[in-house]
Amino acid sequence: MPLSLLIVIFGIVLFIGLPLGVALTGIAILPGLFQPSFPYTAESAVRSLSGGMDSFLLLAIPLFMFSGVIMAKGGISEKLFDLFAYFFGNLTAGFPMAVVITCLFYGAISGSAPATTAAVGSMSIPFLVKRGYDPVFASALVAVSGGLGVIIPPSIPMIAYSTISSVSVADMFIAGILPGLLIAGCLMIYALYYCKKKGEDKEKLHAYYMQIHRQGFLILFKGSFFALLTPIIILGSIYGGIATPTEAASLSVYYALIVSLFVYKTIKIRDIPTILCETVKTYAPILFVIACAVVLSRVITLLQISRMVEQAVLANVSSKVVILLLINIILLIAGMFMDAIPAMMIFTPIVLPLVKNIGMSPVHLGIVMIVNLAVGFVTPPVGVNLFVASNMTGISVLSVAKAALPFIAAFLVALLLITFIPAISLSLI
């Protein structure tokens, strides 16, 4: 079956709104229907569906999700925000900067962009609006900053990438630290520019800053200490050789429960079944899509699509710079229509052999892919973070998307630096 026909059919089924999992599996069995001699039948696809979910590493995803939901219900984001506002609140754009840093740290707890947007946005958007900031700006700020949730470790898409690329999850986690900090810095620079241009209600901001300052650093630090300790425990256990990523994810669940139940006392034992149900509702669709993406990746391998793409690109393009730009453009477009995890599962086996041929590290590729697909969280028509922010504020998705454009531009500047300066991703490994 011609590759071009597969691509056209896949584009059509996505355009008409067929569920992504169904679309992925349907495309995977088409070659066997059109060509009976093709070695991958519908029966093989069913076996791959169950096999695609049989992964010890993938168990880390629902566990990190569970701990993230626990921390969200426990009001952890508010404690983090107050601590960062203590340092930045008296500066121009200090509170928007504190929001970005809160998203950065909360991403190290949840590993999810929508979860980061929801947890930080539910607290920070009303706060910013009450103190004179434009509601659309506040919504866009949180929506884009929420994308840091998949870049700062532990990141759920990083786990998905590792399962299909055989790259160490620990290497991916540590490689995401500097890119995450770089992107946060770019977002803060634009927030500073915006606040200088539009102005701020200094009286209201200073009053709240003094209210925080009167509490004292020690009280604020004590209140946020256990939240700040979360990523240290998770990453420290992995890099210290104490636990695998999946075991560290289990540890994060126990830690989140202990902190929220007995230290902060912000949730009750009776809340745990509700939190479990919310986690299952979030993870079940993702698991199905991952399994379907595994099916399609098997077909991609059998059709030798990666080799065809590699030969076609290298025969027509000799510049490494152009190849990397093409990869970025394709991933940015894919991120507009697909969630990060299925896009990762589909494009990794296609792109990985090509970038290895031009001397690019698989770890570097993984970071570039994740940063590209993180932009998709704030670009229509899928743009999950846009919908999360819109639902919290009642502002239209289109208005939030429009206000997010300058932030996205800052994100793209960081993406180019990450793409063409490998040391940003690889220097800590």
Secondary structure, DSSP 4 states (H G I P E B T S, - for coil): --HHHHHHHHHHHHHTT--HHHHHHHHHHHHHHH-TT-S--HHHHHHHHHHHT--TGGGHHHHHHHHHHHHHHTTHHHHHHHHHHHHHTTSTTHHHHHHHHHHHHHHHHH--HHHHHHHHHHHHHHHHHHTT--HHHHHHHHHHHGGGGGTSSS-HHHHHHHHHH---HHHHHHHTHHHHHHHHHHHHHHHHHHHHHH---HHHHHHHHHHHHHH-HHHHHHHHHHHHHHHHHHHHHHHTTS--HHHHHHHHHHHHHHIIIIIS--S-GGGHHHHHHHHHHHHHHHHHHHHHHHHHHHHHHHTTHHHHHHHHHHHH---HHHHHHHHHHHHHHHHHHS-HHHHHHHHHHHHHHHHHHTT--HHHHHHHHHHHHHHGGGSTTT-HHHHHHHHHH---HHHHHHHHHHHHHHHHHHHHHHHH-THHHHTT-
